[in-house]
Each structure stands twice: as structure tokens, then as C-alpha cells.
Amino acid sequence: MCGRYANSRRDQELADRFHIAELIGEEPGSSWNVAPANNVRAVLERDEGGHTMRQLHLALGPGAVLG
């Protein structure tokens, strides 16, 4: 069970909460058992200001690469 969490929020709900200016990629479905190796939504804070939300690949452990 290490590294798992739930994802039940819709893109628009997160966009409103974090004042997202740009949504990138398709919305993943809800899951009550998000695990390493799943695609997840992430809110990224930009250096120039503002936030973007995009899909990333959840990976844990040595050599894990996100993006």
C-alpha cells in the first residue's frame, strides 16, 4: 500500500481551486487506489507566475522519472 492515494476531483474543480490558467492533456478518471505507474494530475507553479495542470506519470523509487 506504500505510495497510494485517492483521486476524486474533477479538472474544473482543481482549476478553480488553484486558479489554473492552462489545462494540458486529458482528464484521468477517478480512482480510489492511485498507485505508482498510474498517470495522475499535477498542479505546477510557473516561475513567471500562475499555475498549469498537466498529466504526469507517478513513479516512486530509485531512478524514477516524472514527466
PDB file of N, CA, C, O and CB in Angstrom:
ATOM      1  N   MET A   1       0.801  -1.195   0.000  1.00  0.00           N
ATOM      2  CA  MET A   1       0.000   0.000   0.000  1.00  0.00           C
ATOM      3  C   MET A   1       0.849   1.267   0.000  1.00  0.00           C
ATOM      4  O   MET A   1       0.293   2.365   0.005  1.00  0.00           O
ATOM      5  CB  MET A   1      -0.914  -0.006   1.182  1.00  0.00           C
ATOM      6  N   CYS A   2       2.130   1.154  -0.005  1.00  0.00           N
ATOM      7  CA  CYS A   2       3.020   2.314   0.050  1.00  0.00           C
ATOM      8  C   CYS A   2       2.871   3.189  -1.190  1.00  0.00           C
ATOM      9  O   CYS A   2       2.897   2.683  -2.312  1.00  0.00           O
ATOM     10  CB  CYS A   2       4.474   1.859   0.197  1.00  0.00           C
ATOM     11  N   GLY A   3       2.716   4.488  -0.999  1.00  0.00           N
ATOM     12  CA  GLY A   3       2.690   5.424  -2.103  1.00  0.00           C
ATOM     13  C   GLY A   3       1.356   5.548  -2.811  1.00  0.00           C
ATOM     14  O   GLY A   3       1.310   6.122  -3.900  1.00  0.00           O
ATOM     15  N   ARG A   4       0.275   5.045  -2.256  1.00  0.00           N
ATOM     16  CA  ARG A   4      -1.032   5.109  -2.912  1.00  0.00           C
ATOM     17  C   ARG A   4      -1.892   6.217  -2.318  1.00  0.00           C
ATOM     18  O   ARG A   4      -1.740   6.581  -1.152  1.00  0.00           O
ATOM     19  CB  ARG A   4      -1.755   3.764  -2.793  1.00  0.00           C
ATOM     20  N   TYR A   5      -2.794   6.745  -3.133  1.00  0.00           N
ATOM     21  CA  TYR A   5      -3.726   7.756  -2.661  1.00  0.00           C
ATOM     22  C   TYR A   5      -4.967   7.752  -3.534  1.00  0.00           C
ATOM     23  O   TYR A   5      -5.031   7.020  -4.521  1.00  0.00           O
ATOM     24  CB  TYR A   5      -3.071   9.149  -2.654  1.00  0.00           C
ATOM     25  N   ALA A   6      -5.963   8.572  -3.174  1.00  0.00           N
ATOM     26  CA  ALA A   6      -7.220   8.649  -3.923  1.00  0.00           C
ATOM     27  C   ALA A   6      -7.239   9.889  -4.801  1.00  0.00           C
ATOM     28  O   ALA A   6      -6.665  10.918  -4.446  1.00  0.00           O
ATOM     29  CB  ALA A   6      -8.425   8.658  -2.967  1.00  0.00           C
ATOM     30  N   ASN A   7      -7.903   9.789  -5.954  1.00  0.00           N
ATOM     31  CA  ASN A   7      -8.086  10.911  -6.860  1.00  0.00           C
ATOM     32  C   ASN A   7      -9.564  10.965  -7.242  1.00  0.00           C
ATOM     33  O   ASN A   7     -10.040  10.167  -8.050  1.00  0.00           O
ATOM     34  CB  ASN A   7      -7.169  10.780  -8.129  1.00  0.00           C
ATOM     35  N   SER A   8     -10.283  11.928  -6.641  1.00  0.00           N
ATOM     36  CA  SER A   8     -11.718  12.013  -6.930  1.00  0.00           C
ATOM     37  C   SER A   8     -12.132  13.396  -7.424  1.00  0.00           C
ATOM     38  O   SER A   8     -13.318  13.628  -7.662  1.00  0.00           O
ATOM     39  CB  SER A   8     -12.518  11.658  -5.691  1.00  0.00           C
ATOM     40  N   ARG A   9     -11.189  14.314  -7.583  1.00  0.00           N
ATOM     41  CA  ARG A   9     -11.508  15.678  -8.021  1.00  0.00           C
ATOM     42  C   ARG A   9     -11.526  15.770  -9.541  1.00  0.00           C
ATOM     43  O   ARG A   9     -10.727  15.129 -10.224  1.00  0.00           O
ATOM     44  CB  ARG A   9     -10.496  16.680  -7.445  1.00  0.00           C
ATOM     45  N   ARG A  10     -12.447  16.577 -10.060  1.00  0.00           N
ATOM     46  CA  ARG A  10     -12.527  16.829 -11.499  1.00  0.00           C
ATOM     47  C   ARG A  10     -11.563  17.955 -11.856  1.00  0.00           C
ATOM     48  O   ARG A  10     -11.216  18.769 -11.000  1.00  0.00           O
ATOM     49  CB  ARG A  10     -13.985  17.188 -11.930  1.00  0.00           C
ATOM     50  N   ASP A  11     -11.129  18.007 -13.119  1.00  0.00           N
ATOM     51  CA  ASP A  11     -10.204  19.051 -13.565  1.00  0.00           C
ATOM     52  C   ASP A  11     -10.723  20.458 -13.273  1.00  0.00           C
ATOM     53  O   ASP A  11      -9.973  21.308 -12.792  1.00  0.00           O
ATOM     54  CB  ASP A  11      -9.943  18.907 -15.050  1.00  0.00           C
ATOM     55  N   GLN A  12     -11.991  20.704 -13.557  1.00  0.00           N
ATOM     56  CA  GLN A  12     -12.530  22.049 -13.373  1.00  0.00           C
ATOM     57  C   GLN A  12     -12.520  22.459 -11.899  1.00  0.00           C
ATOM     58  O   GLN A  12     -12.285  23.624 -11.576  1.00  0.00           O
ATOM     59  CB  GLN A  12     -13.953  22.126 -13.929  1.00  0.00           C
ATOM     60  N   GLU A  13     -12.773  21.509 -11.018  1.00  0.00           N
ATOM     61  CA  GLU A  13     -12.741  21.784  -9.579  1.00  0.00           C
ATOM     62  C   GLU A  13     -11.335  22.189  -9.131  1.00  0.00           C
ATOM     63  O   GLU A  13     -11.174  23.136  -8.361  1.00  0.00           O
ATOM     64  CB  GLU A  13     -13.217  20.552  -8.786  1.00  0.00           C
ATOM     65  N   LEU A  14     -10.330  21.474  -9.609  1.00  0.00           N
ATOM     66  CA  LEU A  14      -8.944  21.816  -9.283  1.00  0.00           C
ATOM     67  C   LEU A  14      -8.527  23.136  -9.931  1.00  0.00           C
ATOM     68  O   LEU A  14      -7.819  23.937  -9.322  1.00  0.00           O
ATOM     69  CB  LEU A  14      -8.002  20.694  -9.731  1.00  0.00           C
ATOM     70  N   ALA A  15      -8.969  23.353 -11.163  1.00  0.00           N
ATOM     71  CA  ALA A  15      -8.634  24.598 -11.862  1.00  0.00           C
ATOM     72  C   ALA A  15      -9.191  25.804 -11.111  1.00  0.00           C
ATOM     73  O   ALA A  15      -8.516  26.827 -10.995  1.00  0.00           O
ATOM     74  CB  ALA A  15      -9.179  24.573 -13.304  1.00  0.00           C
ATOM     75  N   ASP A  16     -10.405  25.693 -10.607  1.00  0.00           N
ATOM     76  CA  ASP A  16     -11.000  26.786  -9.834  1.00  0.00           C
ATOM     77  C   ASP A  16     -10.251  26.995  -8.520  1.00  0.00           C
ATOM     78  O   ASP A  16      -9.989  28.131  -8.125  1.00  0.00           O
ATOM     79  CB  ASP A  16     -12.486  26.502  -9.556  1.00  0.00           C
ATOM     80  N   ARG A  17      -9.912  25.918  -7.858  1.00  0.00           N
ATOM     81  CA  ARG A  17      -9.233  25.995  -6.545  1.00  0.00           C
ATOM     82  C   ARG A  17      -7.853  26.619  -6.646  1.00  0.00           C
ATOM     83  O   ARG A  17      -7.477  27.428  -5.797  1.00  0.00           O
ATOM     84  CB  ARG A  17      -9.112  24.605  -5.929  1.00  0.00           C
ATOM     85  N   PHE A  18      -7.081  26.249  -7.687  1.00  0.00           N
ATOM     86  CA  PHE A  18      -5.705  26.705  -7.815  1.00  0.00           C
ATOM     87  C   PHE A  18      -5.528  27.810  -8.855  1.00  0.00           C
ATOM     88  O   PHE A  18      -4.398  28.173  -9.183  1.00  0.00           O
ATOM     89  CB  PHE A  18      -4.825  25.547  -8.162  1.00  0.00           C
ATOM     90  N   HIS A  19      -6.629  28.345  -9.376  1.00  0.00           N
ATOM     91  CA  HIS A  19      -6.579  29.415 -10.376  1.00  0.00           C
ATOM     92  C   HIS A  19      -5.704  29.010 -11.566  1.00  0.00           C
ATOM     93  O   HIS A  19      -4.795  29.738 -11.966  1.00  0.00           O
ATOM     94  CB  HIS A  19      -6.045  30.718  -9.743  1.00  0.00           C
ATOM     95  N   ILE A  20      -5.997  27.843 -12.114  1.00  0.00           N
ATOM     96  CA  ILE A  20      -5.235  27.277 -13.224  1.00  0.00           C
ATOM     97  C   ILE A  20      -5.539  28.052 -14.503  1.00  0.00           C
ATOM     98  O   ILE A  20      -6.697  28.239 -14.876  1.00  0.00           O
ATOM     99  CB  ILE A  20      -5.561  25.771 -13.406  1.00  0.00           C
ATOM    100  N   ALA A  21      -4.478  28.496 -15.162  1.00  0.00           N
ATOM    101  CA  ALA A  21      -4.628  29.225 -16.418  1.00  0.00           C
ATOM    102  C   ALA A  21      -4.639  28.276 -17.615  1.00  0.00           C
ATOM    103  O   ALA A  21      -5.217  28.602 -18.652  1.00  0.00           O
ATOM    104  CB  ALA A  21      -3.505  30.250 -16.572  1.00  0.00           C
ATOM    105  N   GLU A  22      -4.003  27.098 -17.488  1.00  0.00           N
ATOM    106  CA  GLU A  22      -3.857  26.195 -18.625  1.00  0.00           C
ATOM    107  C   GLU A  22      -3.989  24.745 -18.177  1.00  0.00           C
ATOM    108  O   GLU A  22      -3.314  24.316 -17.242  1.00  0.00           O
ATOM    109  CB  GLU A  22      -2.506  26.416 -19.319  1.00  0.00           C
ATOM    110  N   LEU A  23      -4.859  23.990 -18.844  1.00  0.00           N
ATOM    111  CA  LEU A  23      -5.013  22.557 -18.617  1.00  0.00           C
ATOM    112  C   LEU A  23      -4.378  21.823 -19.788  1.00  0.00           C
ATOM    113  O   LEU A  23      -4.714  22.090 -20.942  1.00  0.00           O
ATOM    114  CB  LEU A  23      -6.519  22.161 -18.452  1.00  0.00           C
ATOM    115  N   ILE A  24      -3.464  20.902 -19.504  1.00  0.00           N
ATOM    116  CA  ILE A  24      -2.759  20.165 -20.550  1.00  0.00           C
ATOM    117  C   ILE A  24      -3.098  18.687 -20.424  1.00  0.00           C
ATOM    118  O   ILE A  24      -3.010  18.125 -19.332  1.00  0.00           O
ATOM    119  CB  ILE A  24      -1.219  20.392 -20.460  1.00  0.00           C
ATOM    120  N   GLY A  25      -3.481  18.055 -21.519  1.00  0.00           N
ATOM    121  CA  GLY A  25      -3.767  16.627 -21.542  1.00  0.00           C
ATOM    122  C   GLY A  25      -5.197  16.307 -21.150  1.00  0.00           C
ATOM    123  O   GLY A  25      -5.975  17.181 -20.769  1.00  0.00           O
ATOM    124  N   GLU A  26      -5.516  15.025 -21.256  1.00  0.00           N
ATOM    125  CA  GLU A  26      -6.866  14.554 -20.963  1.00  0.00           C
ATOM    126  C   GLU A  26      -7.047  14.330 -19.469  1.00  0.00           C
ATOM    127  O   GLU A  26      -6.101  14.014 -18.748  1.00  0.00           O
ATOM    128  CB  GLU A  26      -7.163  13.262 -21.731  1.00  0.00           C
ATOM    129  N   GLU A  27      -8.286  14.501 -19.024  1.00  0.00           N
ATOM    130  CA  GLU A  27      -8.617  14.305 -17.615  1.00  0.00           C
ATOM    131  C   GLU A  27      -8.625  12.808 -17.295  1.00  0.00           C
ATOM    132  O   GLU A  27      -9.345  12.048 -17.943  1.00  0.00           O
ATOM    133  CB  GLU A  27      -9.993  14.948 -17.275  1.00  0.00           C
ATOM    134  N   PRO A  28      -7.833  12.370 -16.300  1.00  0.00           N
ATOM    135  CA  PRO A  28      -7.887  10.961 -15.912  1.00  0.00           C
ATOM    136  C   PRO A  28      -9.162  10.692 -15.116  1.00  0.00           C
ATOM    137  O   PRO A  28      -9.712  11.607 -14.503  1.00  0.00           O
ATOM    138  CB  PRO A  28      -6.636  10.569 -15.084  1.00  0.00           C
ATOM    139  N   GLY A  29      -9.618   9.489 -15.121  1.00  0.00           N
ATOM    140  CA  GLY A  29     -10.810   9.144 -14.363  1.00  0.00           C
ATOM    141  C   GLY A  29     -10.529   9.092 -12.866  1.00  0.00           C
ATOM    142  O   GLY A  29      -9.373   9.066 -12.442  1.00  0.00           O
ATOM    143  N   SER A  30     -11.588   9.077 -12.075  1.00  0.00           N
ATOM    144  CA  SER A  30     -11.450   8.962 -10.626  1.00  0.00           C
ATOM    145  C   SER A  30     -10.915   7.587 -10.258  1.00  0.00           C
ATOM    146  O   SER A  30     -11.172   6.596 -10.941  1.00  0.00           O
ATOM    147  CB  SER A  30     -12.797   9.217  -9.927  1.00  0.00           C
ATOM    148  N   SER A  31     -10.168   7.551  -9.168  1.00  0.00           N
ATOM    149  CA  SER A  31      -9.649   6.282  -8.665  1.00  0.00           C
ATOM    150  C   SER A  31      -9.470   6.393  -7.159  1.00  0.00           C
ATOM    151  O   SER A  31      -8.959   7.395  -6.659  1.00  0.00           O
ATOM    152  CB  SER A  31      -8.304   5.903  -9.359  1.00  0.00           C
ATOM    153  N   TRP A  32      -9.885   5.377  -6.452  1.00  0.00           N
ATOM    154  CA  TRP A  32      -9.688   5.333  -5.003  1.00  0.00           C
ATOM    155  C   TRP A  32      -8.423   4.559  -4.665  1.00  0.00           C
ATOM    156  O   TRP A  32      -8.156   4.297  -3.492  1.00  0.00           O
ATOM    157  CB  TRP A  32     -10.905   4.696  -4.307  1.00  0.00           C
ATOM    158  N   ASN A  33      -7.641   4.191  -5.672  1.00  0.00           N
ATOM    159  CA  ASN A  33      -6.440   3.397  -5.445  1.00  0.00           C
ATOM    160  C   ASN A  33      -5.361   3.777  -6.448  1.00  0.00           C
ATOM    161  O   ASN A  33      -4.885   2.923  -7.196  1.00  0.00           O
ATOM    162  CB  ASN A  33      -6.756   1.896  -5.538  1.00  0.00           C
ATOM    163  N   VAL A  34      -4.968   5.054  -6.472  1.00  0.00           N
ATOM    164  CA  VAL A  34      -3.905   5.504  -7.378  1.00  0.00           C
ATOM    165  C   VAL A  34      -2.587   4.926  -6.875  1.00  0.00           C
ATOM    166  O   VAL A  34      -2.250   5.064  -5.699  1.00  0.00           O
ATOM    167  CB  VAL A  34      -3.840   7.080  -7.461  1.00  0.00           C
ATOM    168  N   ALA A  35      -1.862   4.292  -7.750  1.00  0.00           N
ATOM    169  CA  ALA A  35      -0.630   3.601  -7.382  1.00  0.00           C
ATOM    170  C   ALA A  35       0.514   4.043  -8.284  1.00  0.00           C
ATOM    171  O   ALA A  35       0.286   4.627  -9.344  1.00  0.00           O
ATOM    172  CB  ALA A  35      -0.817   2.077  -7.462  1.00  0.00           C
ATOM    173  N   PRO A  36       1.758   3.760  -7.857  1.00  0.00           N
ATOM    174  CA  PRO A  36       2.877   4.004  -8.763  1.00  0.00           C
ATOM    175  C   PRO A  36       2.599   3.319 -10.100  1.00  0.00           C
ATOM    176  O   PRO A  36       2.022   2.232 -10.141  1.00  0.00           O
ATOM    177  CB  PRO A  36       4.214   3.494  -8.148  1.00  0.00           C
ATOM    178  N   ALA A  37       3.005   3.948 -11.167  1.00  0.00           N
ATOM    179  CA  ALA A  37       2.805   3.501 -12.550  1.00  0.00           C
ATOM    180  C   ALA A  37       1.498   4.012 -13.143  1.00  0.00           C
ATOM    181  O   ALA A  37       1.224   3.746 -14.313  1.00  0.00           O
ATOM    182  CB  ALA A  37       2.831   1.987 -12.614  1.00  0.00           C
ATOM    183  N   ASN A  38       0.667   4.751 -12.367  1.00  0.00           N
ATOM    184  CA  ASN A  38      -0.550   5.368 -12.901  1.00  0.00           C
ATOM    185  C   ASN A  38      -0.247   6.785 -13.372  1.00  0.00           C
ATOM    186  O   ASN A  38       0.684   7.426 -12.885  1.00  0.00           O
ATOM    187  CB  ASN A  38      -1.677   5.382 -11.835  1.00  0.00           C
ATOM    188  N   ASN A  39      -1.041   7.264 -14.323  1.00  0.00           N
ATOM    189  CA  ASN A  39      -0.969   8.667 -14.716  1.00  0.00           C
ATOM    190  C   ASN A  39      -1.842   9.476 -13.775  1.00  0.00           C
ATOM    191  O   ASN A  39      -2.962   9.072 -13.460  1.00  0.00           O
ATOM    192  CB  ASN A  39      -1.411   8.867 -16.197  1.00  0.00           C
ATOM    193  N   VAL A  40      -1.334  10.623 -13.322  1.00  0.00           N
ATOM    194  CA  VAL A  40      -2.034  11.470 -12.358  1.00  0.00           C
ATOM    195  C   VAL A  40      -1.990  12.918 -12.811  1.00  0.00           C
ATOM    196  O   VAL A  40      -1.171  13.283 -13.654  1.00  0.00           O
ATOM    197  CB  VAL A  40      -1.417  11.328 -10.953  1.00  0.00           C
ATOM    198  N   ARG A  41      -2.871  13.746 -12.253  1.00  0.00           N
ATOM    199  CA  ARG A  41      -2.865  15.179 -12.500  1.00  0.00           C
ATOM    200  C   ARG A  41      -1.951  15.852 -11.489  1.00  0.00           C
ATOM    201  O   ARG A  41      -1.908  15.451 -10.326  1.00  0.00           O
ATOM    202  CB  ARG A  41      -4.296  15.764 -12.425  1.00  0.00           C
ATOM    203  N   ALA A  42      -1.225  16.867 -11.922  1.00  0.00           N
ATOM    204  CA  ALA A  42      -0.349  17.629 -11.030  1.00  0.00           C
ATOM    205  C   ALA A  42      -0.507  19.108 -11.337  1.00  0.00           C
ATOM    206  O   ALA A  42      -0.637  19.499 -12.497  1.00  0.00           O
ATOM    207  CB  ALA A  42       1.139  17.189 -11.181  1.00  0.00           C
ATOM    208  N   VAL A  43      -0.496  19.927 -10.291  1.00  0.00           N
ATOM    209  CA  VAL A  43      -0.535  21.376 -10.443  1.00  0.00           C
ATOM    210  C   VAL A  43       0.899  21.870 -10.360  1.00  0.00           C
ATOM    211  O   VAL A  43       1.590  21.637  -9.368  1.00  0.00           O
ATOM    212  CB  VAL A  43      -1.447  22.057  -9.352  1.00  0.00           C
ATOM    213  N   LEU A  44       1.340  22.556 -11.411  1.00  0.00           N
ATOM    214  CA  LEU A  44       2.711  23.061 -11.482  1.00  0.00           C
ATOM    215  C   LEU A  44       2.707  24.572 -11.322  1.00  0.00           C
ATOM    216  O   LEU A  44       1.938  25.268 -11.984  1.00  0.00           O
ATOM    217  CB  LEU A  44       3.382  22.657 -12.815  1.00  0.00           C
ATOM    218  N   GLU A  45       3.566  25.081 -10.446  1.00  0.00           N
ATOM    219  CA  GLU A  45       3.702  26.518 -10.273  1.00  0.00           C
ATOM    220  C   GLU A  45       4.809  27.002 -11.205  1.00  0.00           C
ATOM    221  O   GLU A  45       5.921  26.475 -11.180  1.00  0.00           O
ATOM    222  CB  GLU A  45       4.010  26.887  -8.783  1.00  0.00           C
ATOM    223  N   ARG A  46       4.507  27.992 -12.015  1.00  0.00           N
ATOM    224  CA  ARG A  46       5.450  28.509 -13.005  1.00  0.00           C
ATOM    225  C   ARG A  46       6.303  29.632 -12.428  1.00  0.00           C
ATOM    226  O   ARG A  46       5.822  30.420 -11.615  1.00  0.00           O
ATOM    227  CB  ARG A  46       4.701  29.005 -14.239  1.00  0.00           C
ATOM    228  N   ASP A  47       7.576  29.710 -12.846  1.00  0.00           N
ATOM    229  CA  ASP A  47       8.479  30.772 -12.399  1.00  0.00           C
ATOM    230  C   ASP A  47       7.930  32.146 -12.735  1.00  0.00           C
ATOM    231  O   ASP A  47       8.068  33.087 -11.954  1.00  0.00           O
ATOM    232  CB  ASP A  47       9.853  30.598 -13.027  1.00  0.00           C
ATOM    233  N   GLU A  48       7.307  32.256 -13.901  1.00  0.00           N
ATOM    234  CA  GLU A  48       6.782  33.549 -14.347  1.00  0.00           C
ATOM    235  C   GLU A  48       5.430  33.858 -13.711  1.00  0.00           C
ATOM    236  O   GLU A  48       4.817  34.873 -14.041  1.00  0.00           O
ATOM    237  CB  GLU A  48       6.655  33.571 -15.868  1.00  0.00           C
ATOM    238  N   GLY A  49       4.960  33.018 -12.821  1.00  0.00           N
ATOM    239  CA  GLY A  49       3.685  33.215 -12.149  1.00  0.00           C
ATOM    240  C   GLY A  49       2.600  32.373 -12.761  1.00  0.00           C
ATOM    241  O   GLY A  49       2.708  31.944 -13.910  1.00  0.00           O
ATOM    242  N   GLY A  50       1.564  32.137 -12.009  1.00  0.00           N
ATOM    243  CA  GLY A  50       0.452  31.330 -12.478  1.00  0.00           C
ATOM    244  C   GLY A  50       0.706  29.845 -12.279  1.00  0.00           C
ATOM    245  O   GLY A  50       1.793  29.428 -11.880  1.00  0.00           O
ATOM    246  N   HIS A  51      -0.311  29.069 -12.564  1.00  0.00           N
ATOM    247  CA  HIS A  51      -0.250  27.617 -12.409  1.00  0.00           C
ATOM    248  C   HIS A  51      -0.729  26.932 -13.681  1.00  0.00           C
ATOM    249  O   HIS A  51      -1.566  27.463 -14.412  1.00  0.00           O
ATOM    250  CB  HIS A  51      -1.095  27.160 -11.202  1.00  0.00           C
ATOM    251  N   THR A  52      -0.190  25.755 -13.932  1.00  0.00           N
ATOM    252  CA  THR A  52      -0.597  24.888 -15.031  1.00  0.00           C
ATOM    253  C   THR A  52      -0.927  23.527 -14.433  1.00  0.00           C
ATOM    254  O   THR A  52      -0.294  23.110 -13.462  1.00  0.00           O
ATOM    255  CB  THR A  52       0.524  24.777 -16.136  1.00  0.00           C
ATOM    256  N   MET A  53      -1.905  22.833 -14.996  1.00  0.00           N
ATOM    257  CA  MET A  53      -2.195  21.476 -14.563  1.00  0.00           C
ATOM    258  C   MET A  53      -1.992  20.550 -15.747  1.00  0.00           C
ATOM    259  O   MET A  53      -2.511  20.786 -16.838  1.00  0.00           O
ATOM    260  CB  MET A  53      -3.639  21.355 -13.993  1.00  0.00           C
ATOM    261  N   ARG A  54      -1.228  19.489 -15.513  1.00  0.00           N
ATOM    262  CA  ARG A  54      -0.969  18.530 -16.585  1.00  0.00           C
ATOM    263  C   ARG A  54      -0.907  17.130 -16.026  1.00  0.00           C
ATOM    264  O   ARG A  54      -0.882  16.930 -14.811  1.00  0.00           O
ATOM    265  CB  ARG A  54       0.331  18.865 -17.321  1.00  0.00           C
ATOM    266  N   GLN A  55      -0.882  16.175 -16.909  1.00  0.00           N
ATOM    267  CA  GLN A  55      -0.813  14.775 -16.526  1.00  0.00           C
ATOM    268  C   GLN A  55       0.652  14.361 -16.406  1.00  0.00           C
ATOM    269  O   GLN A  55       1.465  14.653 -17.283  1.00  0.00           O
ATOM    270  CB  GLN A  55      -1.560  13.882 -17.551  1.00  0.00           C
ATOM    271  N   LEU A  56       0.975  13.680 -15.312  1.00  0.00           N
ATOM    272  CA  LEU A  56       2.308  13.134 -15.100  1.00  0.00           C
ATOM    273  C   LEU A  56       2.185  11.646 -14.814  1.00  0.00           C
ATOM    274  O   LEU A  56       1.114  11.152 -14.461  1.00  0.00           O
ATOM    275  CB  LEU A  56       3.039  13.867 -13.939  1.00  0.00           C
ATOM    276  N   HIS A  57       3.293  10.946 -14.972  1.00  0.00           N
ATOM    277  CA  HIS A  57       3.347   9.521 -14.661  1.00  0.00           C
ATOM    278  C   HIS A  57       3.897   9.383 -13.252  1.00  0.00           C
ATOM    279  O   HIS A  57       5.034   9.776 -12.992  1.00  0.00           O
ATOM    280  CB  HIS A  57       4.226   8.732 -15.698  1.00  0.00           C
ATOM    281  N   LEU A  58       3.102   8.826 -12.332  1.00  0.00           N
ATOM    282  CA  LEU A  58       3.523   8.645 -10.949  1.00  0.00           C
ATOM    283  C   LEU A  58       4.536   7.515 -10.888  1.00  0.00           C
ATOM    284  O   LEU A  58       4.259   6.398 -11.325  1.00  0.00           O
ATOM    285  CB  LEU A  58       2.310   8.352 -10.026  1.00  0.00           C
ATOM    286  N   ALA A  59       5.702   7.807 -10.347  1.00  0.00           N
ATOM    287  CA  ALA A  59       6.745   6.798 -10.205  1.00  0.00           C
ATOM    288  C   ALA A  59       7.477   7.026  -8.889  1.00  0.00           C
ATOM    289  O   ALA A  59       7.752   8.168  -8.523  1.00  0.00           O
ATOM    290  CB  ALA A  59       7.735   6.841 -11.405  1.00  0.00           C
ATOM    291  N   LEU A  60       7.787   5.967  -8.189  1.00  0.00           N
ATOM    292  CA  LEU A  60       8.498   6.052  -6.919  1.00  0.00           C
ATOM    293  C   LEU A  60       9.698   5.117  -6.956  1.00  0.00           C
ATOM    294  O   LEU A  60       9.670   4.072  -7.606  1.00  0.00           O
ATOM    295  CB  LEU A  60       7.562   5.702  -5.731  1.00  0.00           C
ATOM    296  N   GLY A  61      10.738   5.506  -6.256  1.00  0.00           N
ATOM    297  CA  GLY A  61      11.886   4.641  -6.126  1.00  0.00           C
ATOM    298  C   GLY A  61      13.099   5.176  -6.848  1.00  0.00           C
ATOM    299  O   GLY A  61      13.015   6.184  -7.550  1.00  0.00           O
ATOM    300  N   PRO A  62      14.243   4.499  -6.680  1.00  0.00           N
ATOM    301  CA  PRO A  62      15.487   4.923  -7.330  1.00  0.00           C
ATOM    302  C   PRO A  62      15.329   4.966  -8.845  1.00  0.00           C
ATOM    303  O   PRO A  62      14.793   4.036  -9.448  1.00  0.00           O
ATOM    304  CB  PRO A  62      16.638   3.982  -6.949  1.00  0.00           C
ATOM    305  N   GLY A  63      15.788   6.025  -9.442  1.00  0.00           N
ATOM    306  CA  GLY A  63      15.743   6.153 -10.890  1.00  0.00           C
ATOM    307  C   GLY A  63      14.380   6.548 -11.429  1.00  0.00           C
ATOM    308  O   GLY A  63      14.172   6.522 -12.643  1.00  0.00           O
ATOM    309  N   ALA A  64      13.449   6.912 -10.564  1.00  0.00           N
ATOM    310  CA  ALA A  64      12.104   7.287 -11.003  1.00  0.00           C
ATOM    311  C   ALA A  64      12.178   8.595 -11.795  1.00  0.00           C
ATOM    312  O   ALA A  64      12.849   9.545 -11.394  1.00  0.00           O
ATOM    313  CB  ALA A  64      11.139   7.433  -9.782  1.00  0.00           C
ATOM    314  N   VAL A  65      11.478   8.619 -12.918  1.00  0.00           N
ATOM    315  CA  VAL A  65      11.443   9.806 -13.768  1.00  0.00           C
ATOM    316  C   VAL A  65       9.994  10.236 -13.923  1.00  0.00           C
ATOM    317  O   VAL A  65       9.143   9.423 -14.285  1.00  0.00           O
ATOM    318  CB  VAL A  65      12.102   9.534 -15.160  1.00  0.00           C
ATOM    319  N   LEU A  66       9.703  11.505 -13.655  1.00  0.00           N
ATOM    320  CA  LEU A  66       8.359  12.027 -13.810  1.00  0.00           C
ATOM    321  C   LEU A  66       8.313  12.918 -15.031  1.00  0.00           C
ATOM    322  O   LEU A  66       9.262  13.655 -15.301  1.00  0.00           O
ATOM    323  CB  LEU A  66       7.911  12.794 -12.553  1.00  0.00           C
ATOM    324  N   GLY A  67       7.217  12.859 -15.773  1.00  0.00           N
ATOM    325  CA  GLY A  67       7.068  13.775 -16.898  1.00  0.00           C
ATOM    326  C   GLY A  67       6.445  13.150 -18.088  1.00  0.00           C
ATOM    327  O   GLY A  67       6.260  13.813 -19.108  1.00  0.00           O
TER     328      GLY A  67
END
